[in-house]
Amino acid sequence: MPQSTRTTQTAQTTAAADAGVAAQLLEYRAIFDNAAVGIVYTRDRVIYRCNERAAMILGYRPEELEGLPGIATYPSAENYAELGRLAGPLLAAGQAFQSDWQYQRRDGSLIWCHVYGRAVDPRRTEAGTVWVLEDVTEVRLSAEAHRVTMAEMRSIMDNASVAIIFTRDRQIIRYNASFAALFGYPGDTAIGLAGRALYRSDAEYAEVGRLAFPLLSTGQPFQHELYMQRADGSPIWANLIAYVIDPGDPAKGTIWLIEDRSAFKQAEEALHANLLTLQETNRRLEEAQNQLLQSEKLASIGQLAAGVAHEINNPVGFVSSNMRTLADYVGSLFQLVDAYEAALGRVSLPAAAQAELDAVRDTVDIAFLRQDTIDLLDESADGIKRVRRIVQDLKDFSHVDSGEWKHVDLNACIESTLNVVNNEIKYKAKVERDLGPLPEVLCNAPQVNQVVMNLLVNAAQSIESAGVIHLRSRVEGDWVWFEIEDNGQGMSETVKKRVFEPFFTTKPVGKGTGLGLSVSYGIVAKHGGRIDLASVPGQGTRFRVWLPVGGLSEEVLAADG
């Protein structure tokens, strides 16, 4: 290749490279000039170059700022030296320096900037340093104002005469000295404690939540008087006032003001002692009356079921006897037919008689009649057995002596009751049993049967079409439990809260009384047990009934009787 050609190509390559560098420089310059943060380039402690944003932050024009000593932008020489002392080792090691620092504007006013610095070349300090500045003065002022406000609020809270606590996520976050003294939690011992610790029971704690939530969730204050509990377990009658920190976001927390009203409560209780005693007496009389009515109702149902069972037993008895006799008769008839068949095989009949006999034999189909008659008799006998079993289950279910408490096999109660209500279930659900071995339980069997029946019927009614009902039972210590679980419609939280209320029902008018579950709840409570409920809308419901193996004490039974 001629020398001139190579020279020309080299020149073109160099020109292209220069053009690329120039383009990159333009891009960098555009980024530098238009950056949203201030950028300052210093060399030998002098501002060598800056962008518009840096000049604006420091109150200069770019041409005024460039060429100034760096110390001119700091409040004092000490402040400037301190920055150098902190940043120098990091920059020399090739690391970045980052901190909030105070600067002085051209008019002498002070501002705060978040500063980020890095050496251009850590090996050559003369290459200079790039500093990125972001004005955080407003943020710092807001933080300081917030600190002052918090200090003022803390002073108010600490010196208030009423107890004040701040809760979030049902936990105590802060409280004042009056709360510590009133409730007996010195220092910070109550911080992090669950709010439930201030109440005497889960039920009272839940009741406050139920009453307060509708008001607090809409930004309204809540006020209520109730018994609360000190650290040592002693009660205190308190006037409770609450409001949320931010009505737009209740999750941010709640302020509770608590005033000791124990003296007023004691005077009120003394004044109404006789009235309360009378009300309690009336309540017990009403409860005893309700229990008596329920016992009478159960006794009537038991007597009716026993009477029906007895009436059915009579025809079942003679039908069963007649079926056995009929089976014997049919066997004899077929034995006679067999004898005639054998005799006909040994004699010759006139042609006309033989033809007539063959036609009748073909029409009757004696072989089919023989087999089908036996099958019909077997099916009828099985049906009679099923009727007997249903009648026996009715008698077991009714127990005319319903006032007595006996040791009972709960699994047998479940099975007999299941047979009684089978017609309600069999077209809707498949029943799957998982009944574990149980000790006999001292209880009122007819009443327990009624609980099982109510829960089974409810489970079946919650299933629209083909479903499954699970029956399970187990023993745990001195307790036994059985549960009935379905995969039906389930219940909402609102329904679950009211499901044991008398006359509450989700069925259409005329389809339910709303008494089944409330009666069941009362029966189980009367036995010293409980009913656990778990339900998810669209997935199903589970009722678990717990009963003490030994039943109630003789004293309680005697008082109840």
C-alpha positions in Angstrom: 0.0 0.0 0.0 1.4 3.5 -0.9 2.6 5.6 2.0 0.2 8.4 1.1 -2.8 6.0 1.4 -1.7 4.8 4.8 -1.3 8.4 6.0 -4.7 9.3 4.7 -6.3 6.3 6.5 -4.6 7.1 9.8 -5.8 10.7 9.6 -9.3 9.5 9.0 -9.2 7.2 12.0 -7.9 9.9 14.3 -10.5 12.3 13.1 -13.2 9.7 13.8 -11.9 9.1 17.3 -11.7 12.9 18.0 -15.3 13.2 16.8 -16.4 10.4 19.2 -14.6 12.0 22.1 -16.2 15.4 21.3 -19.7 13.8 21.2 -19.1 12.2 24.6 -17.9 15.5 26.0 -21.1 17.1 24.8 -23.2 14.4 26.5 -21.3 14.8 29.8 -21.6 18.5 29.6 -25.3 18.3 29.1 -25.7 15.9 32.1 -23.4 18.2 34.2 -25.4 21.4 33.3 -28.9 19.9 33.7 -28.4 17.7 36.8 -31.1 18.1 39.5 -28.3 18.1 42.2 -25.5 20.5 42.6 -22.1 19.3 41.2 -18.9 21.1 42.2 -15.4 20.2 41.0 -12.5 21.5 43.2 -8.8 21.4 42.7 -6.2 22.7 45.2 -9.1 23.7 47.5 -10.5 26.1 44.9 -13.8 25.7 43.1 -12.7 24.9 39.6 -16.1 24.2 38.0 -19.8 24.0 39.1 -23.2 23.5 37.5 -26.2 25.8 37.6 -27.8 23.8 40.4 -24.8 24.1 42.7 -24.6 27.8 42.1 -28.3 28.2 42.9 -28.0 26.2 46.1 -25.1 28.4 47.3 -26.7 31.7 46.1 -24.2 32.5 43.4 -24.0 32.7 39.6 -21.8 30.0 38.1 -19.2 32.5 37.0 -19.1 34.0 40.5 -18.7 30.7 42.3 -16.0 29.3 40.0 -12.6 30.4 41.2 -13.6 31.0 44.8 -11.7 29.2 47.6 -13.8 26.2 48.9 -13.6 27.7 52.4 -15.8 30.6 51.3 -18.9 28.4 51.2 -18.5 27.1 54.8 -19.8 28.9 58.0 -16.3 28.8 59.6 -12.7 27.7 59.1 -13.3 25.1 61.8 -16.3 23.7 60.0 -14.2 23.5 56.7 -11.3 21.9 58.5 -13.6 19.3 60.2 -15.0 18.3 56.8 -11.4 17.9 55.5 -10.4 15.8 58.5 -13.4 13.4 58.0 -13.3 13.2 54.2 -9.6 13.3 53.5 -8.7 9.6 54.5 -11.7 8.3 52.6 -11.0 10.2 49.4 -7.3 9.2 49.6 -8.3 5.6 49.9 -10.5 5.8 46.8 -13.7 5.7 48.8 -16.7 8.1 48.8 -17.4 10.5 51.6 -21.1 11.0 52.4 -22.7 13.1 55.2 -25.1 16.0 55.9 -23.1 19.2 56.2 -23.8 22.9 56.8 -22.8 25.5 54.2 -23.0 29.3 53.9 -24.7 31.0 51.1 -23.4 34.2 49.4 -25.9 36.3 51.5 -24.6 34.7 54.8 -27.6 32.5 55.4 -26.8 28.9 56.4 -28.2 25.8 54.7 -27.9 22.0 55.2 -26.8 19.8 52.3 -26.4 16.2 51.9 -22.9 16.0 50.4 -21.3 13.2 48.4 -17.6 13.5 47.5 -15.1 11.3 45.6 -11.6 11.9 44.4 -11.1 12.0 40.6 -7.9 10.0 41.0 -6.9 8.9 44.5 -3.3 8.5 43.5 -3.0 12.1 42.3 -4.6 14.6 44.7 -3.9 17.4 42.3 -6.5 15.8 39.9 -9.2 17.2 42.2 -12.4 16.1 43.8 -16.1 16.0 42.7 -18.7 17.0 45.2 -22.4 16.4 44.8 -24.7 18.6 46.9 -28.4 18.1 47.7 -30.3 20.8 49.7 -31.9 19.1 52.7 -32.5 22.3 54.7 -36.3 21.9 54.7 -36.0 18.2 55.7 -33.7 19.1 58.6 -36.0 22.0 59.7 -39.1 19.6 59.6 -37.2 17.0 61.6 -36.2 19.6 64.2 -39.8 20.9 64.4 -41.0 17.3 64.8 -38.5 16.8 67.6 -39.7 19.9 69.4 -43.3 18.9 69.0 -42.6 15.4 70.3 -40.8 16.9 73.3 -43.8 19.2 74.0 -46.2 16.2 73.7 -44.0 14.1 75.9 -44.1 16.9 78.6 -47.9 17.1 78.4 -48.2 13.3 78.6 -45.7 12.9 81.5 -47.4 15.6 83.6 -51.1 14.7 82.9 -53.2 13.7 85.9 -55.0 11.0 84.0 -53.4 7.8 82.7 -52.4 7.9 79.1 -51.2 5.0 76.9 -50.5 4.7 73.2 -51.2 1.4 71.5 -50.5 0.0 68.1 -51.3 -3.5 66.8 -52.9 -4.2 70.2 -49.6 -3.6 72.0 -48.6 -0.9 74.5 -46.0 1.4 72.8 -45.8 4.3 75.3 -47.5 5.5 78.5 -47.1 8.2 81.1 -46.2 8.3 84.8 -49.9 8.4 85.8 -50.6 5.2 84.1 -47.5 3.6 85.7 -48.7 4.6 89.1 -52.4 3.8 88.6 -51.8 0.3 87.1 -48.6 -0.6 88.9 -46.1 -0.9 86.0 -43.0 1.0 87.0 -40.5 2.2 84.5 -40.9 0.7 81.0 -42.2 -2.7 82.2 -45.5 -2.4 80.3 -43.9 -1.4 77.0 -44.6 -4.2 74.5 -47.3 -5.7 76.7 -50.5 -6.8 75.0 -53.5 -4.5 75.6 -55.4 -7.6 76.8 -53.3 -7.5 80.0 -55.3 -4.5 81.2 -58.6 -6.4 81.2 -60.0 -9.0 83.5 -61.1 -11.5 80.8 -61.0 -12.2 77.1 -64.7 -11.5 76.9 -64.4 -8.0 78.4 -61.4 -7.2 76.2 -63.4 -8.4 73.1 -66.4 -6.4 74.2 -64.4 -3.2 74.3 -63.1 -3.9 70.8 -66.6 -4.6 69.5 -67.9 -1.3 70.9 -64.9 0.8 70.0 -64.1 -0.3 66.5 -67.1 1.2 64.7 -66.3 4.6 66.2 -62.5 4.6 66.0 -62.5 3.3 62.4 -64.5 6.3 61.3 -62.3 8.8 63.3 -64.8 9.3 66.2 -63.8 9.2 69.8 -64.9 6.3 72.0 -65.9 6.5 75.7 -66.9 3.7 78.0 -66.8 2.8 81.7 -65.7 -0.7 82.7 -63.6 -2.8 85.1 -59.9 -2.9 84.1 -57.1 -4.8 85.8 -53.9 -3.7 87.5 -50.6 -5.5 87.3 -51.2 -7.3 90.6 -54.6 -8.5 89.3 -56.7 -6.2 91.4 -59.7 -4.5 89.6 -60.2 -0.8 88.9 -63.3 0.8 87.6 -62.2 3.2 84.9 -63.6 5.8 82.5 -62.0 4.9 79.2 -61.7 7.5 76.4 -59.9 6.7 73.1 -59.2 8.2 69.7 -57.0 7.2 66.8 -53.8 9.2 65.9 -54.8 9.4 62.2 -58.4 8.9 61.2 -57.2 8.3 57.7 -55.1 5.4 58.8 -56.3 3.9 62.1 -53.4 1.4 62.0 -51.0 4.1 63.0 -52.2 3.7 66.6 -54.7 4.8 69.3 -54.4 7.1 72.3 -56.3 5.9 75.5 -57.1 8.2 78.4 -58.0 6.3 81.6 -59.6 7.9 84.7 -59.9 6.1 88.0 -63.6 6.0 88.8 -63.4 3.2 91.5 -64.8 5.4 94.3 -67.9 6.4 92.2 -68.4 2.8 91.2 -68.3 1.5 94.8 -70.9 4.1 95.8 -73.1 3.1 92.9 -72.8 -0.6 93.6 -73.7 -0.1 97.3 -76.7 1.9 96.3 -78.0 -0.7 93.9 -77.0 -3.8 95.8 -80.6 -4.8 96.7 -81.8 -4.2 93.1 -79.0 -6.4 91.7 -79.8 -9.2 94.1 -83.5 -9.0 93.0 -82.5 -9.0 89.3 -80.2 -12.0 89.9 -83.0 -13.9 91.7 -85.4 -13.1 88.8 -82.8 -14.3 86.3 -82.3 -17.6 88.1 -86.1 -18.1 88.3 -86.4 -17.4 84.6 -83.5 -19.7 83.8 -85.0 -22.5 86.0 -88.4 -22.0 84.2 -86.7 -22.2 80.8 -84.9 -25.4 81.8 -88.1 -26.9 83.1 -89.9 -26.1 79.9 -87.1 -27.6 77.9 -87.0 -30.7 80.1 -90.8 -31.1 79.7 -90.4 -30.7 75.9 -87.7 -33.3 75.8 -89.8 -35.7 77.9 -92.8 -35.2 75.6 -90.7 -35.9 72.5 -89.2 -38.9 74.2 -92.6 -40.3 75.2 -93.9 -39.7 71.7 -90.9 -41.4 70.1 -91.2 -44.4 72.5 -94.9 -44.7 71.8 -94.4 -44.6 68.0 -91.6 -47.2 68.4 -93.9 -49.4 70.4 -96.8 -49.1 67.9 -94.4 -50.0 65.0 -93.0 -53.0 66.9 -96.4 -54.8 66.9 -97.0 -54.9 63.1 -93.3 -55.5 62.6 -93.5 -58.5 64.9 -96.3 -60.2 63.1 -95.1 -59.3 59.6 -91.7 -60.8 60.5 -93.4 -64.0 61.8 -95.6 -64.2 58.7 -92.6 -63.7 56.5 -90.8 -66.7 58.1 -94.0 -68.8 57.7 -94.4 -67.6 54.1 -90.9 -68.7 53.4 -91.6 -72.1 54.7 -94.8 -72.3 52.6 -93.0 -71.2 49.5 -90.3 -73.9 50.1 -93.0 -76.5 50.4 -94.8 -75.4 47.3 -91.6 -75.5 45.2 -90.9 -79.0 46.8 -94.3 -80.1 45.5 -93.6 -78.6 42.1 -90.3 -80.5 41.9 -92.2 -83.8 42.8 -94.8 -83.2 40.1 -91.9 -82.5 37.6 -90.2 -85.8 38.6 -93.5 -87.7 38.3 -94.3 -86.3 34.9 -91.0 -87.5 33.7 -92.0 -91.1 34.4 -95.4 -91.1 32.7 -96.8 -90.3 29.3 -99.7 -87.9 29.0 -102.1 -87.5 26.1 -100.7 -85.3 23.4 -103.3 -82.5 24.0 -102.6 -82.5 27.8 -98.9 -82.5 27.3 -99.1 -79.6 24.9 -101.3 -77.6 27.3 -98.9 -78.3 30.2 -95.8 -77.3 28.1 -97.5 -74.0 27.2 -98.3 -73.2 30.8 -94.7 -74.1 31.9 -93.2 -71.8 29.2 -95.5 -68.9 30.2 -94.9 -69.3 33.9 -91.0 -69.7 33.7 -90.8 -71.7 36.9 -87.0 -71.4 37.1 -87.2 -67.6 37.2 -90.1 -67.7 39.7 -88.1 -70.0 42.0 -85.1 -67.7 42.1 -86.9 -64.4 42.2 -89.3 -65.5 45.0 -86.3 -66.4 47.2 -84.7 -63.0 46.4 -87.9 -61.2 47.3 -88.2 -63.0 50.6 -84.6 -62.3 51.4 -85.0 -58.6 50.6 -88.2 -58.4 52.7 -86.5 -60.0 55.6 -83.7 -57.5 55.3 -86.2 -54.7 55.2 -87.9 -56.0 58.4 -84.4 -56.0 60.1 -83.8 -52.4 59.1 -87.2 -51.4 60.4 -86.4 -53.1 63.7 -83.0 -51.3 63.9 -84.7 -47.9 63.2 -87.3 -48.6 65.9 -84.5 -49.6 68.4 -82.6 -46.4 67.5 -85.8 -44.4 68.1 -86.1 -46.0 71.5 -82.4 -45.4 72.3 -82.8 -41.8 71.1 -85.9 -41.1 73.2 -85.0 -42.8 76.6 -88.3 -42.2 78.4 -86.3 -41.8 81.6 -84.8 -38.6 80.3 -84.3 -37.0 83.7 -81.6 -39.5 84.6 -77.9 -39.1 84.2 -76.1 -42.3 83.2 -72.7 -43.4 81.9 -73.2 -43.5 78.1 -71.2 -44.5 75.0 -71.2 -41.3 73.0 -70.3 -43.2 69.8 -73.5 -45.3 70.2 -75.5 -42.0 70.7 -74.0 -40.6 67.5 -74.8 -43.8 65.5 -78.4 -44.2 66.8 -79.1 -40.5 66.1 -77.6 -40.7 62.7 -80.0 -43.5 61.8 -82.9 -41.5 63.1 -82.1 -38.5 60.8 -80.7 -40.5 58.0 -83.5 -39.6 55.7 -82.6 -35.9 56.1 -79.0 -36.6 55.1 -78.8 -39.5 52.6 -80.0 -37.5 49.6 -77.5 -34.6 50.2 -74.3 -35.9 51.7 -72.1 -38.9 52.3 -71.2 -39.5 55.9 -67.6 -40.4 56.8 -66.9 -41.7 60.3 -63.7 -41.5 62.3 -65.0 -42.4 65.7 -62.2 -43.2 68.2 -62.6 -45.3 71.3 -64.2 -43.3 74.1 -64.7 -43.9 77.8 -68.4 -43.9 78.9 -69.5 -40.3 79.8 -71.8 -39.4 82.6 -74.5 -37.3 80.9 -78.2 -37.0 80.1 -78.3 -39.2 76.9 -81.5 -37.8 75.4 -80.3 -34.3 75.6 -76.9 -35.2 74.1 -78.8 -37.0 71.3 -80.7 -33.8 70.7 -77.5 -31.9 70.3 -76.2 -34.5 67.8 -79.4 -34.4 65.9 -79.5 -30.6 65.7 -75.9 -30.4 64.5 -76.4 -33.2 61.9 -79.6 -31.6 60.5 -77.8 -28.2 60.3 -74.9 -29.8 58.5 -77.2 -31.4 56.0 -79.2 -28.2 55.4 -76.0 -26.2 54.7 -75.2 -28.5 51.8 -77.0 -27.7 48.5 -76.3 -30.9 46.7 -73.7 -33.7 47.0 -71.4 -33.1 49.9 -69.6 -34.8 52.7 -70.2 -34.8 56.5 -67.4 -36.0 58.7 -68.1 -37.4 62.2 -65.1 -37.6 64.5 -64.7 -38.4 68.3 -61.7 -38.5 70.6 -60.7 -38.4 74.3 -58.2 -35.9 75.7 -57.5 -36.3 79.4 -60.7 -35.9 81.4 -62.6 -34.7 78.4 -64.2 -36.3 75.3 -65.2 -34.5 72.2 -67.1 -35.2 69.1 -67.3 -33.0 66.0 -69.5 -32.7 63.0 -67.9 -31.1 60.0 -69.5 -30.3 56.6 -68.3 -28.8 53.3 -71.4 -26.7 52.9 -72.0 -23.0 52.6 -70.1 -21.9 55.8 -70.8 -18.8 57.8 -69.6 -15.2 57.7 -68.1 -13.6 60.8 -71.4 -11.8 61.5 -73.4 -15.0 61.5 -70.8 -16.8 63.6 -71.1 -14.2 66.3 -74.9 -14.7 66.5 -75.4 -18.3 65.6 -76.1 -19.4 69.2 -78.7 -16.6 69.9 -82.2 -17.8 70.4 -84.5 -17.3 67.3 -81.6 -16.2 65.1 -81.7 -18.0 61.8 -80.5 -17.4 58.2 -83.3 -19.6 56.8 -86.2 -18.0 55.0 -89.3 -17.1 57.0 -91.2 -20.2 57.9 -88.2 -22.5 57.3 -86.6 -22.4 60.7 -87.2 -21.4 64.3 -83.6 -20.4 65.2 -83.7 -22.5 68.4 -81.8 -25.6 67.4 -78.3 -24.2 68.1 -79.3 -22.1 71.1 -80.9 -25.2 72.7 -77.8 -27.2 71.9 -75.6 -24.6 73.4 -77.7 -24.6 76.6 -77.6 -28.4 76.9 -73.8 -28.5 76.5 -73.4 -25.7 79.0 -75.7 -27.5 81.4 -73.3 -30.5 81.1 -70.3 -28.4 82.0 -69.0 -28.5 78.4 -68.5 -26.2 75.5 -69.0 -25.9 71.8 -66.2 -24.7 69.5 -67.2 -23.3 66.1 -65.0 -23.0 63.0 -66.4 -21.9 59.7 -65.2 -20.4 56.4 -67.7 -19.0 53.9 -68.0 -21.2 50.9 -65.9 -24.0 52.5 -67.9 -25.4 55.3 -68.5 -25.5 59.1 -67.2 -27.6 62.0 -68.9 -27.8 65.4 -66.8 -29.6 68.2 -68.6 -30.5 71.4 -66.5 -31.0 74.6 -68.0 -32.9 77.5 -66.3 -33.8 80.9 -66.0 -37.6 81.2 -67.1 -37.5 84.8 -70.0 -35.2 84.2 -71.0 -32.5 86.7 -70.4 -32.8 90.5 -73.2 -34.2 92.6 -73.7 -30.9 94.2 -74.2 -29.2 90.9 -76.6 -31.9 89.7 -78.6 -31.7 93.0 -78.8 -27.9 92.7 -79.8 -28.3 89.0 -82.5 -30.9 89.9 
